[in-house]
Amino acid sequence: MVAVLAAAPLFTKQILWTPITAINMKDVVHNQFKMTNATFVGTDKNENPFKINAVSGTQKYDKPDIVFLEKPSGTVVRDTDQGKITDNISANSGQFNRKEKVLTLNGNVRVDSSNGDKILTNEMVIRL
């Protein structure tokens, strides 16, 4: 009788179970978190603003300072002898090192500058 009284609360509550087969352990091990519609905003070493958007951003346990970006795009402002120039950038993928403020873009990298310059390349590294 004592055992029934002690176990009764366990039977009166709904318990939701997730089968182990439903958990993608590979995703859990490799990805700390995933963001959709990720945006990073800040200023570079010259106090110029930058904004980076991505369809998604993923952070991994073994590389906590790097955010892996899917379809990144955004704007970067830079100083030149002619004044400030705004670059609109986009790529297929990229990596943003938050600690070092380095953006590495890969695949179909496109830069359209406010001064009329255009760049199309496979890889670009931007030190913010």
C-alpha positions as CSV (number, residue, x, y, z in Angstrom):
1,M,0.0,0.0,0.0
2,V,2.8,2.4,0.8
3,A,4.4,1.7,-2.6
4,V,1.2,2.6,-4.3
5,L,0.9,5.9,-2.4
6,A,4.5,6.8,-3.2
7,A,4.2,6.0,-6.9
8,A,0.7,7.6,-7.4
9,P,1.9,11.1,-8.3
10,L,4.0,9.6,-11.1
11,F,0.9,8.1,-12.7
12,T,-1.2,11.2,-12.5
13,K,1.1,13.5,-14.5
14,Q,1.5,13.3,-18.2
15,I,5.1,12.5,-19.2
16,L,6.2,13.3,-22.7
17,W,8.8,10.9,-24.0
18,T,11.0,11.6,-27.0
19,P,12.3,8.4,-28.6
20,I,16.1,8.3,-28.9
21,T,15.7,7.5,-32.6
22,A,14.0,10.9,-33.2
23,I,17.0,12.8,-31.9
24,N,19.7,13.6,-34.5
25,M,22.7,13.1,-32.3
26,K,25.1,14.2,-35.1
27,D,23.4,17.6,-35.2
28,V,23.5,17.9,-31.4
29,V,27.2,17.1,-31.2
30,H,28.2,19.4,-34.1
31,N,25.9,22.4,-33.6
32,Q,25.7,24.4,-30.4
33,F,22.8,26.5,-31.8
34,K,21.3,27.6,-35.1
35,M,19.8,31.0,-35.8
36,T,17.5,31.8,-38.7
37,N,17.4,35.3,-40.2
38,A,20.6,36.1,-38.2
39,T,21.9,39.7,-38.2
40,F,25.2,41.0,-36.8
41,V,25.6,44.8,-36.4
42,G,28.7,46.6,-35.1
43,T,31.5,49.0,-35.9
44,D,34.9,48.2,-37.4
45,K,38.3,49.3,-36.0
46,N,37.8,52.8,-37.7
47,E,34.3,53.1,-36.0
48,N,32.6,52.6,-39.4
49,P,29.3,50.7,-39.2
50,F,28.8,47.2,-40.6
51,K,25.7,45.0,-40.9
52,I,25.7,41.3,-41.8
53,N,22.5,39.3,-42.5
54,A,22.3,35.6,-43.2
55,V,19.5,33.1,-43.9
56,S,20.9,31.1,-41.1
57,G,23.9,31.1,-38.7
58,T,25.3,28.0,-37.0
59,Q,27.8,27.8,-34.1
60,K,29.8,24.7,-33.4
61,Y,31.0,23.4,-30.0
62,D,34.6,23.2,-31.1
63,K,34.7,26.7,-32.7
64,P,32.7,28.9,-30.3
65,D,33.9,32.2,-31.8
66,I,32.9,31.4,-35.4
67,V,29.4,31.7,-36.8
68,F,28.9,29.7,-40.1
69,L,26.7,31.7,-42.4
70,E,24.3,30.5,-45.1
71,K,23.6,33.1,-47.8
72,P,25.3,36.1,-46.1
73,S,24.7,39.7,-47.3
74,G,25.1,43.1,-45.9
75,T,26.9,46.4,-45.9
76,V,30.3,47.5,-44.9
77,V,31.5,51.1,-44.8
78,R,35.2,51.8,-45.5
79,D,37.4,54.9,-45.5
80,T,39.3,55.8,-48.7
81,D,41.2,58.9,-49.9
82,Q,38.0,59.9,-51.7
83,G,35.9,59.6,-48.5
84,K,33.6,56.9,-47.1
85,I,32.5,54.1,-49.5
86,T,29.6,51.7,-48.7
87,D,30.0,48.2,-50.1
88,N,26.9,46.0,-50.5
89,I,28.2,42.4,-50.2
90,S,26.6,38.9,-50.8
91,A,27.8,35.3,-51.1
92,N,26.7,31.7,-51.0
93,S,28.3,31.0,-47.6
94,G,30.6,32.6,-45.1
95,Q,32.2,32.5,-41.6
96,F,32.1,35.4,-39.2
97,N,34.8,35.3,-36.5
98,R,33.2,37.4,-33.8
99,K,36.3,37.6,-31.6
100,E,38.7,38.7,-34.4
101,K,36.0,40.5,-36.4
102,V,36.9,38.8,-39.6
103,L,34.3,37.9,-42.3
104,T,35.3,35.2,-44.8
105,L,32.9,34.9,-47.8
106,N,32.8,32.0,-50.1
107,G,31.1,31.2,-53.4
108,N,29.6,33.7,-55.8
109,V,31.0,36.6,-53.7
110,R,29.6,39.9,-55.1
111,V,30.5,43.4,-54.0
112,D,28.7,46.5,-55.3
113,S,30.3,49.7,-54.1
114,S,28.7,53.2,-53.8
115,N,31.5,54.6,-56.0
116,G,30.5,52.3,-58.9
117,D,33.1,49.6,-58.4
118,K,31.9,46.0,-58.7
119,I,33.7,42.8,-57.7
120,L,32.8,39.2,-58.4
121,T,35.0,36.5,-56.9
122,N,35.0,33.1,-55.3
123,E,36.4,34.1,-52.0
124,M,36.9,37.3,-50.0
125,V,38.2,38.1,-46.5
126,I,37.1,41.3,-44.9
127,R,38.8,42.5,-41.7
128,L,36.3,44.6,-39.8
